Amino acid sequence: MEQLNTQMSASEKAAVDKAVDFFNKQNVPVNGRAPSQELGKDDFLKLLIEQLKNQDPTSPMENTEFISQMAQFSSLEQMTNMSSAFARMASFINSSEAMNTLGKTVEINVGDTTVTGEVTGATRGDKPQIQVNGMYYDMDKISAVYAN
């Protein structure tokens, strides 16, 4: 009897991954969602619903299993909400930090040179910038801040 080889070589796996990535990039996102390698709360809920629809009627899911899965879903949803709230809070803190430099003198490292000047403007958002000598710089380029 001949055995079937179910193992893929590294080159075969790379070829399959490349083909899958190409296919995913060619497809228009379904329901406005881009293809992803991660499962989200919507995916978890869909799996749970399918599990309930396709369970064996003679041996239904135990109450403890169902409660456990619902608790996992609830935890996932709360973690997602917390992650979103932390992202908003980080954006607010970064914007506030940029606004607090207005009117102060800063030193900014740009490659091998250092730019010194008064902050005359600041932008808000996830990656706020400050305006010094008419140019905008990222906040992470600031090496020192001095009170005027």
C-alpha positions in Angstrom: 0.0 0.0 0.0 1.4 3.4 -1.0 1.6 6.1 1.7 0.3 9.6 1.0 2.7 12.4 1.8 0.8 15.1 3.6 3.9 17.3 4.4 4.7 20.3 2.4 8.3 21.5 1.8 9.3 25.0 2.6 9.2 26.1 -1.0 5.7 24.5 -1.5 4.4 26.3 1.6 5.9 29.6 0.3 4.2 29.1 -3.0 0.9 28.4 -1.4 1.2 31.4 0.9 2.1 33.6 -2.1 -0.9 32.3 -4.1 -3.3 32.9 -1.1 -1.9 36.4 -0.5 -2.4 37.2 -4.3 -5.9 35.9 -4.2 -6.8 37.9 -1.1 -5.4 41.1 -2.6 -7.4 40.6 -5.8 -10.7 40.2 -3.9 -12.9 43.1 -2.9 -13.4 43.1 0.9 -16.6 41.4 1.9 -18.9 43.6 3.9 -16.3 46.4 3.9 -13.8 44.2 5.8 -10.3 43.5 4.4 -9.0 39.9 4.6 -7.2 39.3 7.9 -5.2 36.6 9.6 -6.8 37.3 13.0 -10.2 36.4 14.4 -12.3 39.2 15.8 -15.4 39.2 18.0 -17.6 39.0 14.9 -15.8 35.9 13.7 -16.1 34.4 17.2 -19.9 35.0 17.3 -20.3 33.5 13.8 -18.5 30.4 14.9 -20.6 30.1 18.0 -23.8 30.5 16.0 -22.7 27.9 13.5 -21.8 25.5 16.3 -25.3 25.9 17.8 -27.0 25.4 14.4 -25.0 22.3 13.6 -24.9 20.6 16.9 -26.2 17.0 17.2 -29.8 17.1 18.4 -29.3 13.9 20.3 -26.3 15.3 22.2 -26.8 19.1 22.5 -24.1 21.4 23.8 -23.7 21.3 27.6 -24.8 24.4 29.4 -21.4 24.8 31.0 -19.7 24.7 27.5 -22.2 27.3 26.2 -21.7 29.6 29.3 -18.0 29.2 29.0 -18.0 30.3 25.3 -20.3 33.2 26.0 -18.0 34.3 28.8 -15.0 34.1 26.4 -17.0 36.2 23.9 -17.8 38.8 26.6 -14.1 38.9 27.6 -13.1 39.4 24.0 -15.5 42.2 23.5 -14.4 44.0 26.7 -10.7 43.6 25.7 -11.5 45.1 22.3 -13.3 48.0 23.9 -10.4 48.6 26.3 -7.9 48.5 23.4 -9.9 51.1 21.5 -10.2 53.3 24.6 -6.5 53.1 25.3 -5.7 54.1 21.7 -8.0 57.1 22.0 -6.4 58.0 25.4 -2.8 57.7 23.9 -3.8 59.9 21.0 -5.2 62.5 23.4 -2.0 62.4 25.6 0.3 62.7 22.6 -1.7 65.7 21.3 -1.7 67.3 24.7 2.1 66.8 25.0 2.5 68.6 21.6 0.3 71.5 22.6 2.3 71.9 25.9 5.4 72.7 23.9 3.9 75.8 22.3 6.0 78.9 23.0 8.9 76.8 24.4 12.3 76.4 22.9 13.2 72.9 21.8 16.1 71.0 20.5 15.3 68.5 17.7 17.6 65.8 16.4 17.3 65.5 12.6 19.8 62.9 11.4 23.3 64.2 12.3 22.2 67.8 12.9 20.3 69.5 15.8 17.7 72.1 15.1 16.9 74.6 17.9 14.0 77.0 18.0 10.7 78.1 19.5 7.6 76.0 18.9 5.1 78.1 17.0 2.6 75.5 16.1 1.4 72.0 16.8 -0.8 69.4 15.2 -3.1 66.9 16.9 -3.9 63.2 16.2 -2.1 59.9 16.6 1.2 61.3 15.5 1.3 65.0 16.5 4.0 67.3 15.1 5.4 70.6 16.2 6.3 73.6 14.1 9.8 75.0 14.6 11.4 77.6 12.3 8.6 77.1 9.8 9.1 73.3 9.5 7.1 70.5 11.1 8.8 67.7 13.1 7.6 64.5 14.8 7.5 64.7 18.6 9.9 61.7 18.9 12.7 63.9 17.4 12.7 66.3 20.4 15.7 65.8 22.6 15.2 68.8 25.0 12.5 71.3 25.9 13.4 74.7 27.6 11.0 77.2 29.2 11.2 80.7 27.8 
